[in-house]
């Protein structure tokens, strides 16, 4: 008999599938938001803003092209804000965000976790828990309120 995945495994698998829509040439991330009632209310992946040519379509990564690795050289919007902007404040309050990276992504990143800018957005959105699937299949859980002292 096949083992039924836990809720966290189930939602992380969905987030990993959402990452397949990413337009980034380096790393493909996906996130989903599940509200307090356990309904999936939003998804997002990292990619170019609307109206901007996608890196996967042009074949050019702006960061690789310039040799500058800082995020502000990248045209992409991270998966976390892309999922937050499509969600009502009522659904965000007390929700859980699940984040996963597609296995085809750049393996040089050590930990799958929101960056500092995304952490600020998550805190402000009132999401109460962030669960991230690591490349080795470990699951990390974060309480966004713990990030406040780091900002």
N, C-alpha and C positions, 0 to 999 in steps of 0.2 A: 504494500500500500504506500502511495506517495505521501510524504509529509506535507501538511498544509503550512504555507508560509505564515509567519507572524504578521501582524498588521504593519509593523515597521518594515519588514522585508518586502511585503506586498507594495507598500507605497514607495519604497526606495527603487524597486524594479520599475515602477511607472516613471519615476523621475529619471532613471537611466534611459528609458525609452524616449522620453521627452528630449533628452540630450542629443538624440540622433538628428533633431531638427536644427541644431546649432549651425551657424554659418561661419564659425571660427575655424581657421586652419590649424591652430595649435592645440586647443583643448575644447572639448565639447561637454558643457555642463547643462544639466536640467534640474528644475526644481518644481515642486508642487506644493500647494497649500491645502491643508485639510482643516476644516473648521472644528469647533468644539463638539458639534454633533456628528463628527466623523464623515462628513461629506467633502469630497474633493471639489474645491471651489475655484482653483486657478492652477495654471501651469506656465512655465516660462523657460526659455533657453537663452544662452548667450549668443549675441549676434549684433549685426549692424542696426542702427536706428532706422526707422521707416524712411524710405526715400534715399538712403545711402547705399551705394553698391556693396553687396556682400563680398567679403574676402573670398569665400568659396567660389563665387561667380567670377571674380576678377583674377583669382589665382595668386593674389598678392597680399601678404600680411604686412601692414604698415610698420609694425614693430620690427619685423625681420628686415624690411626694406631700409629702414633708417638706422638699424643697429642699436636702437634705444629700447631697453626692455621695460621701461616704466609704463604702467597701465594708462597714463594720460596720453600716450602716443597711439593708443588703440581706439578704433572707432566703435568697438562693440559695447553693448550694454550687457551687464551681467544677468544671469538667469534670475537672481533674487529680485531685483527691482522689476524685471519684466513680469514676474508672477505677481508681485505686490500691486502694480499699477492697474491690474485688471480685476482687483478684488475690492469688495465693499468693506468699509471700516468695521461693520458689524461682524463680517466673516473673519476678519483679521484678528480681532480681539480674542485672545486666548487660543489662537490656532497653532498648528504645528506646521513647520516648513520642512520638507524633505529635499535633500540635495544629493545628486549623484553625478559622477563623471562617466562618460562613455569610455569603454576600454580601449578604443583606438586613439585616445588622447595622448598628448605628450607626457611620458612617464617621469619627467624631471621634477614635477611638483610633489612635495613630500606629503602634504595633508590636504584633504578635501574639506574646506571650511570657508565660510564667508570672509571676504576681505574687510578691512576696516570701514570703508565707505558703505558696504552692504550691511555691516553690523549696525551702523547708525540707523539705516533705513528700517532694519528689522526691529530694533528697539523702539523706534518711533511708531511703527505700525501696530505695536502691542502683541505681536506674535510671541507666544510664551515658551516655545520649544523649537529647537532646530536639530534635526537628525541628519547626519551625513554618512554616506557610504564611502568607505575608503577603498582604494584600489585592491587591497588585500582581502576585501570583503568584511573587514571589521566595521562596526557601526559606532560612531561617536555621537554623543548627545550633548547639546549645549543649552544652557539657560541664558537667554539674551541679557537678562539683568546682570549677570556676572561680567558682561563685557563693559559695563558702564565705567568701571574703575580703570579699564585699559585705554579708554579713548582720550 
